[in-house]
């Protein structure tokens, strides 16, 4: 099974898929609608966390172990927070994708925004709306593979490409994050 996944990714990377929208083409809208947003902070970058702290209606998931691969306690904490908060959007980063792939099996209605997500095969198994924000130079999940996954799930997954960025998607200003949140909520 593992070898089949590697072969599938290699084949996907060799095929040509349409590019996602460039981050430079995201409409600017500096007003966050009255939506509750949950952030899984580990893996999205400290500058992004600092930006998000200054945006209204942002809530951070608590009791999350920074090393939460297969961590049932962190997963249960996020599920409990989602049930209580009922967010319109969950934002996660690289490491948060593991929790998101588990959340998808529990809640098909939840909307996600993933910044530099990894192991994206797991998040493609649901019916959720997902905005993938991905660096074109990311070595962890090659952009060609992310384009292929997006194309194969285009009815519910959108891709925003960040030119010349690698895996670290730390943004210089909170306006970029706000624009991405608005774009995700409009999907």
N, C-alpha and C positions, 0 to 999 in steps of 0.2 A: 504494500500500500504506500509506504513512504517513497519508494522508488517511482511508483506511478505518479505521485504528486510532483516529484522533481522533473520527471519527463514532461508532464503536462505544463509545468511552468516554463521549461526550456522551449517547448513548442510555442507557447503563448508569446514568449519574448521574441521569437523569430518572426512572428506575424505582424503585419501592419494594422494597427487599430487607430481610429481617429483620436486626436488629442482632446483632452478636456479643455475647459475654459481656462484662460490664463487669469491669475489672481489680479492682474492689471485691468481686466475687463469686468470685474465684479462691480455692480452698481454701488455707489457710495450712499449710505443712509445712516447717519449718525444717531438715529433714535432707535433704541431697542424697544420693540413693542412690549406690551404688558404680558410677558410670558415668563414663567419660571424656568430657569436653566440650571442644570446640575453639571458640575465639573468634577471629573475624576482627575485630581491634580498631578499625580505621578506620571511623568513621561511627556508632559506638554511643554516643558521648559519654564524656568523660573521667571523670565521676563513676561511670558504669556500669563502666568499665574498672577504676577503683579498687575498687569493690565486688567485682567478679569476682576480683580478685587475692587476696581473702581467703576464697575459697570453695574447699574441697578438690576435687581432680580437674579443675580448670580448667587448660587449656593454651592458650597464645596462639600464633596462627600467626605465624611469623617470615618475614623476607624479603619482606614485602608492601609494595609501593610505595603510599604514601597516595593517589596519583593513578593508580588501576589500571584505568581504563576500557580495555578491550581490551589489557590488559597480560599478555602470554603468560607472562612470567617469574613474576609473582605467581600466576597461575593454576596453573602447574606446581608452584610451591612449596606451594600449598594442597593440591593433589592428592597430592603426595608425603607431606605431613603426614597426610592422611586415611588413606592406605594404611598408613603406619607406625603411627599412633596408634589407628586404628579407633574413632573416637569414636561414642558413642551419639547425640550431638547436636552440631550446628554452629550457633553463634550469630553472626549478622551484623547489621549495621545498614544504614543508608541506602545508602552507597556499596558495601557488601559484597554487595548484592543482585545486582550485575553478575557478581561471581564465582560466586555461588550459582546464577544462571541458567545459567552454563556448567557448573557441577558437576552439575546435574540431568541433563544430557545424558550424563554419564559414570557416575553412580552413582544408580540408582533406589531403592536401599535407604536412603540417608542421610536422616536426620531433621534438620529445620532450624527455628530460631526466628529470625524477622526482626523487628528493632526499627525501626519507621518505614521499612520497605522502599520503594523507588521502582522504577519500571519493572517492576511486578509481573506484567505479561503474560508475561515471560520465565520466571518461576518456576512458572507454571501449566501448563507444557508437559510435565511429568513425572508420575511416579507417587508422588513422595515425600510423606511426611507433613510438613506445614508449620504452624507456629503463627505467625500474623501478629499482632504487637502494634502497634497503630496509634492515633495521636492523633485524636480526633474533629474537631479543628480544623486538621489537617495540610493546608497548601495545595499540597503537591507531589503527593500522591495523595489526592484527595478521599475521605472516608470512604464516601460512597455508591458510589463505584467499587470500593473495597476490599470493601465488603459484597457487591456483585454478583459480584466474582471469587470470593469465599469461597463464596457460595451456589452458583455454577456448578461448584464443586469441593468440595462439602461432605463428600464421603466421605473426603477426605484433608487438607483445609485447615480450620483453626479460626481464628477471629478473636477477639482480646481487644482491646476498645476502652478507650482511656484518655481519660475525659471531660475536656474543657477543655484538653487538651494539644495542642500543635502538632506540628511535625516533630521537635523536640528531645524525646526521651523519657528525659531524665536523671532517674533516680529518687533520692529522698532517702536511701534505705536499702537495704542489701543484701538484706533480707528479701523485698522486692518481687521482686527478680531471682531469688532462690531459689524463691519461689512460682511464678514463670513457668517456670523450668526444670523443676520438678516437674510442673507442669501439662502442659508440652510432652512430657515423657517418658512421661506417662500416656496420651497420645492413642493 
